[in-house]
Amino acid sequence: ASVGASRMYFKDSEDDYETLDWKFEIDYEVNERARLYMGVNGFIRDYTDRQARDIEGFRLEDTILGTDQSGIEGGFEQSFRFLGMDGELELEVDYTARRDRHTGYYDRDRLKYGMEWKFEGEKWNFDVDISYAENDYLLQVSDDGALRVSDEWIWGLEIDRKLSPKWSLFFRANGETSDSNESFFSYQSNSVLLGLRYR
């Protein structure tokens, strides 16, 4: 179990907020190489200056936004040997419900599925992760008059080559795609990074 508090600062101070977050997790060892886990989590978030909105999206001048989120997650981890390398596979499902304390304008339900493969050898390490999420907004309306929804795909690939006990060369690629019935919130981004890492 864990509890934490933080304050985030942004270039636009309207986005600054304070958060109290918590998490509790239990797990069960299936055998020496596999485990099941389940957890609950959430946060309480208070913005410094961001104004809440009414159900039509107009700012409420005298009301500062606050949101609460709670969720449940479950997953399975399995370690194995593959081509002389130590491997690990993780599957996870995560559901979260965010609620606006004022009018419900920011209320959102999110269901996420994730998968990650890791391989570690004497010289090479590989890490591949991919996730898919469905976001359903309970009050926000899109351009076509329907409730706002979006689908997200996120993936990452990292390859690490050990050069010495302390140094390694790595390559990292990431991609994210969001498809929403509110055109303003649809986007695609990709990044590539090559560098040296000191352990």
C-alpha positions in Angstrom: 0.0 0.0 0.0 1.2 3.6 -0.7 0.0 7.1 -0.1 1.6 10.2 -1.6 1.1 13.9 -2.0 2.5 16.2 -4.7 2.2 19.6 -6.3 2.6 20.1 -10.0 3.7 23.4 -11.7 3.2 24.2 -15.3 4.1 27.1 -17.7 0.4 28.1 -17.5 -0.2 28.5 -13.8 -3.9 27.8 -14.4 -2.9 24.1 -14.8 -1.1 23.9 -11.4 -2.6 21.4 -9.0 -2.1 19.5 -5.7 -2.8 15.8 -5.6 -3.2 13.2 -2.8 -2.9 9.7 -4.3 -3.2 6.2 -2.9 -2.8 2.6 -4.0 -3.3 -0.8 -2.4 -2.3 -4.1 -4.1 -2.4 -7.7 -3.3 -0.8 -10.5 -5.2 -0.8 -14.3 -5.4 2.1 -16.5 -6.5 0.9 -19.1 -9.0 4.3 -20.7 -9.0 8.0 -19.7 -8.9 7.7 -17.9 -12.3 4.1 -16.5 -12.3 1.9 -14.3 -10.2 -1.5 -12.7 -10.3 -2.2 -9.3 -8.8 -5.1 -7.0 -8.1 -5.2 -3.5 -6.8 -7.3 -0.4 -6.1 -6.1 3.2 -6.5 -7.2 6.7 -6.7 -6.5 10.4 -6.2 -7.9 13.7 -4.9 -6.9 16.6 -7.1 -7.4 20.3 -6.4 -6.4 22.9 -9.0 -4.9 26.3 -8.0 -6.6 28.5 -10.6 -8.5 26.4 -13.2 -12.2 27.2 -13.2 -14.8 24.5 -13.2 -17.4 24.4 -16.0 -21.1 24.0 -16.2 -22.6 21.1 -18.1 -22.4 23.1 -21.4 -18.7 23.8 -21.0 -18.9 27.4 -19.9 -16.6 28.6 -17.1 -17.9 29.0 -13.6 -16.2 32.2 -12.6 -16.2 31.7 -8.8 -15.6 27.9 -8.7 -12.1 26.4 -8.7 -12.0 22.9 -10.2 -11.5 19.8 -8.1 -11.6 16.2 -9.3 -11.5 12.7 -7.7 -10.5 9.5 -9.3 -10.8 5.8 -8.3 -9.9 2.7 -10.1 -9.3 -1.0 -10.0 -6.6 -3.0 -11.8 -5.6 -6.6 -12.3 -2.8 -8.4 -14.1 -0.7 -11.5 -14.6 3.1 -11.8 -14.8 5.0 -14.7 -16.2 8.8 -15.1 -16.4 10.4 -17.6 -18.8 13.6 -18.4 -20.8 13.7 -17.7 -24.5 16.7 -18.1 -26.8 19.0 -18.1 -23.8 17.5 -14.9 -22.4 15.5 -14.2 -19.3 12.0 -13.0 -20.3 8.9 -11.6 -18.6 5.4 -11.1 -20.0 2.9 -8.9 -18.2 -0.8 -8.5 -19.0 -2.9 -5.9 -17.3 -6.5 -4.5 -17.3 -7.1 -1.1 -15.6 -10.5 0.7 -15.1 -10.7 4.2 -13.7 -13.6 6.6 -13.0 -12.8 10.3 -12.8 -15.5 12.6 -11.3 -15.8 16.3 -11.3 -16.9 17.6 -7.8 -19.0 20.4 -9.3 -21.2 19.8 -12.3 -19.9 16.6 -13.7 -18.5 18.2 -16.9 -15.1 16.4 -16.5 -16.6 13.0 -15.6 -14.9 10.2 -17.5 -14.7 6.4 -17.4 -11.5 4.8 -18.9 -10.8 1.1 -19.6 -7.3 0.2 -20.5 -5.6 -3.0 -21.7 -1.9 -3.4 -21.6 0.8 -5.9 -22.5 4.6 -5.7 -22.0 7.4 -8.1 -23.0 10.9 -7.9 -21.5 14.0 -9.9 -22.5 17.4 -9.6 -20.8 20.5 -11.3 -22.0 24.2 -11.0 -21.3 24.7 -8.1 -23.7 21.3 -7.2 -25.0 18.0 -6.1 -23.4 14.7 -5.7 -25.2 11.5 -4.1 -23.9 8.2 -3.9 -25.9 5.0 -2.5 -24.5 1.6 -1.8 -26.1 -1.7 -0.6 -24.6 -5.2 0.3 -25.8 -7.7 2.5 -23.9 -11.3 3.5 -24.3 -12.4 6.8 -22.9 -16.1 7.6 -22.3 -17.1 11.1 -21.2 -20.4 11.1 -19.3 -21.5 14.7 -20.1 -19.2 16.3 -22.7 -20.7 16.4 -26.2 -18.8 16.1 -29.5 -19.2 18.0 -32.8 -21.9 15.5 -33.9 -24.0 15.9 -30.8 -23.1 12.5 -29.3 -21.3 12.0 -26.0 -17.5 12.4 -26.5 -15.5 9.2 -26.8 -11.9 8.4 -27.8 -9.8 5.3 -28.5 -6.0 5.4 -27.8 -3.2 3.2 -28.9 0.2 3.6 -27.2 3.3 1.6 -27.9 7.0 1.7 -27.0 10.2 -0.2 -28.0 13.5 -0.1 -26.3 16.7 -1.9 -27.2 19.7 -1.7 -24.9 23.3 -2.9 -25.7 25.7 -3.2 -22.8 29.1 -1.7 -23.6 30.6 -2.2 -20.1 29.5 -2.9 -16.6 28.4 0.7 -16.2 27.7 2.0 -19.8 25.2 0.9 -22.4 23.9 2.2 -25.8 20.1 2.4 -26.1 17.5 3.0 -28.8 13.9 4.0 -27.8 10.9 4.6 -30.0 7.4 5.6 -28.9 4.1 6.2 -30.6 0.7 7.4 -29.5 -2.6 7.7 -31.5 -5.9 9.1 -30.3 -9.0 8.8 -32.3 -12.0 10.9 -31.0 -15.4 11.9 -32.3 -14.4 15.4 -31.1 -11.9 16.3 -33.9 -9.9 18.7 -31.8 -8.8 15.8 -29.5 -7.6 13.4 -32.3 -3.9 13.3 -32.7 -0.8 11.2 -33.5 2.7 11.5 -32.1 5.9 9.5 -32.6 9.4 9.9 -31.1 12.8 8.3 -31.5 15.7 8.5 -29.1 19.2 7.2 -29.3 21.7 7.7 -26.5 24.2 6.5 -23.9 23.1 5.3 -20.5 25.2 5.1 -17.3 24.0 2.7 -14.6 
